[in-house]
Every structure is written in C-alpha cells, then in structure tokens.
C-alpha cells in the first residue's frame, strides 16, 4: 500500500507542531493525528507560562547577569544527578540541549517572531553549594505572549501547510497501535472519536465512531507524559520517596494519559527512567476548573514562611522557589499531604505569580498597560481572584485569627502552638542586619538582583508588622505535572529498542521521550526546560525525518 504522507505525527502538542513545521520547511508531506478536538491544538504548551531556559542572553546581560555555557552545564549536571547505565543517551541529549540553549535557540525563535519579557526570572535557586542543584543565575525567560506565544509560529506554519495541501490535521483520531512490517514501523491504526464541542483542556467524548489506518515513511510520537492519570503517576512513583499523597491536584488535562508510551513499548521501543518525574508542591485548587482536580501552581518569591501540615517550618534550603524535588521528598517522607505558606499582603502583592497563560492575561495578551500594573500597589487581578474565591486561601488581621482559620482547613493536623512559634522566631531574626536564618539571608541576597528587586522580592519585613498586613495563609497541595523519563532515543530522535538498536521508522520527541533520549533532565529540572525540550527534540526529530524520507 502506498504511503499517505512522508511523515505521520501522533500528537499535536508543541513538539508535534515543531516537528511538522520542520518537515514542511523541507518540502515533505505531513499528517498530524490527535485524539482531542482541534480546539486543543498546541497541547499543554498553550497552558504554560511560556518560560524558556536560555544562556547568556541580551536580557540577562542588561540586568547584570553573567552567564556562560560552562556555568549552565555545571548547574545542569549537578541537578540531573545522572547515575545509571540508562543515562548514556540522556547525558548526550543534555549536552546537546545546553549547546542549543547557549547558541541557536534564541536566534531561531527570534527569527520566528518570538520575544521575551525584559525581566529574567530566577527559578529553582537551589540554595546549597556550587555543585548541588539549582540555577546559579536567573535564566527563566518569560515569552511575550506566554505559552500561546511559543506555540503561535509553529501553528501558523502547520496551518499554512494545510492551506497548501502539504499537511493534514486529523483531530479526534485516537492512535491505538503502530503498524509494523516486520520490525519496521510503517504507520498507525486506531479509532475515530465522535466530534466534541469541548473547550480547550476540558474532557472530550470518548465515543468511538469507526476505525482508521494511516501509513507513512516515518512515524513521530509526540504524545506527552502521564501527569493526567494519577493511577499511572502512583504506579511509577519512585521508591526513593515515600508513598504518593492520597490526594493530588492535576496540573495537566486528563488527555495526558501515557497512551503513546504503551503504544511505543508494544512496537519494541525501550522505555527508561519512568520513576523520574516532576511534580510541584505549591498547587492550589482552581476556583474555575477546566478539567478534573484542576490545580494551578503558585510561582512564589522567596519570602513566604513555609510550614508543613503540622505547622513546623521546612528546613533549609527548602524555601519557596529553591528546590522543588527536595521539597516534595521532604513532605512525602513526613507523611504530609499538604503544606502552608504564611505571608503578608505586602509579600502577596510583590511575590505571588500564578503559572499558566490564562492566569497572566497581561503577558498572554501582550498588554503593556496591564503589565504596568505589576509594579503598582495591590495584588494582581488573577491572584486577587484566588484571595476572594480560592478554597485554599485564608486571611486575617492577626495571627491568632489566622491560625483559627488554618485549623479549620487543616483537618486537625495543625499544631497551632508550633506554627505560632515559627512565625515569632522568624520575625525576631529580621530585627538585625545579620541573621543565622538562611531564608532571611537568601531574601537579602535576592534583592541584590535588579529583576528581583523590581518586581519579584518584597523588602524584608516582619510577618507581624501591622503595616504589612493583613496576614494570609495558603494551603498547598502536590500538583502532578511532568514525566522526566520516556522512550529512549538517539541524538537524531530515533526510538531505540530493548537491544539498543534503532526501531526502524519510529521517532519520538517531547515529553514522551523524556524531552530527549529518555530523560535529559535526569532527576531534576532547572525550569524553562520543558517547553525548550519540546522545541529542541521536535526540531531534531523533524529534521532527522526530513533527511531520512
């Protein structure tokens, strides 16, 4: 049977769109299939804050940040902690990605019309030594237009390909298996699903209407990870951590279901590092959910006091925004299914941001007037909406009343006397210009960076300073998000089998490939690397397929 296209891409998220755009630029014929309605084109990337990990950029240099490939490589490998035989290809992908982030990445995107907010964020600050986890300098470049701004140039290219007849987009086509001719992947078969009016991210019908079978010279899997299926998250939950919390929020829609991983494995591809995953500990229940258990992540500055469910302060350096995975490990080992931020109105106004394109209408809409509001008094409107409507937020004019309201939400876990001791002890450390409290020292250090001082870190003050009030507390939940392992691939994005040899006809990119190689992040991410991983691995796979067909 004749091929219906040069390449068949399964999954129309960012990695799939990038691969398709590269193939179209090379003059190839492309078919994209996706189980979701066309309204969900762009996948998880559309929902993102649009942060990108970039090295030694004009934006950094204008803010006095001196970055380099050597420093970024030191940070990446210290955070990744590669320690397995299976890390052969992930290591090589990490090196290639770092070269990309320090070299072509910014210029390639800039040529496509992508621009960035001028203040570079400092995510995953680490807080230990130079050879431990974390970003030594700010590297989190927020895209002007957030996630949709990253998706837009690649969506435009694919739609232009559809107009010209070189591309087809088949929504509501659920891939169930890869077609094999001997050991070679030659296509995909599956079921068509009934049309669905579901809005982006909302659950869509799974009513089946028929079968389909498509053939192509190459198949690229870009189907994402497992974060929307909590049963799968628990199945692959790492043994090195205590059991997953009994209750978690979802940072991704239910369609992020791991289907592509199973399909690839049945066709002979090797899956590695499935126990490496990236979930956040600053999740809050969305007051206007789109999908089941819909959670939003707080992107915190460093000043909030972080307490576990009993009211005991988290140890150094587990401060807000410093070490996501170590915080998750600490809380799960302690049996805590939630934790708390305690903070002031002054902190919430300066330091609270929310992850996601829909939670940042100023940046997403490229509205300079709204962006200017970030330096004015008052909480940002999306944050204020959570203060007014969020089930996890409580406020009070004094500490005693705040603790009463925290107790009411805690399910009996909170020791109010311990929580009160932690607040009072922290405040005593603020009265001097020097302190043994590592968080106080970190706040002072953060404000030496112009970007933090301008819009991200509040001046140091006592939590019980009446001029900084009222007081707020936020109940925080574990929020499922990313798979860091996946299909093992070589540096061309070709899927590898259990014998270490290439699976002919099969490529993988994006989260389904652990963003490249089966896990280029190792155990930990430096942030801004998930969108970047989709961009890089999608580009690599698209160009490799174009050379091969």
ABEGO torsion letter per residue (X at the ends): XBBABABBBBEABAAAAAAAAAAAAAGBBBBBBBABBAAABGEAAAABAGBBBBBGBAAAAAAGBBBBAAAAAAAAAAAAGBABAAAAAAAAAAAAAAAAAABAAAAAAAAAGBBBBABBBBBGAGGBBAABBEBABBABBBBBGEAAAAAAAAAAAAAAAAAAGABBBBBGBBBABBBBBEABBAEBBBBBBBBBABBBGBBBBABBAEBBBBBBABBBBBAEBAAABAAAAAAABBAABBBBBABBBBABBAABAGAAAAAAAAAGBBBBGAABBBBBAABBBBABBABBGBBBBBBBBAABBBBBAAGBBBBOABBBGABAAAAAAAAAAAGBABBBBBBBAAAAAAABBBBEAAABAAAAAGBAAAAAAAABBEBBAAAAAAAAABAABBBBABAAAAAAAAAAAAGGABBAAAAAAAAAAAAAAAABABBABAAAAAAAAAAABAAAAAAABBBBBBAABAAAOBBBBBBBBBBBBBBABEBBBBAAGBBBBAAGBBBBGBBBBEAAAGGEGGGAAEABBAEGAAAAAAAAAAAAAAAAAAAAX
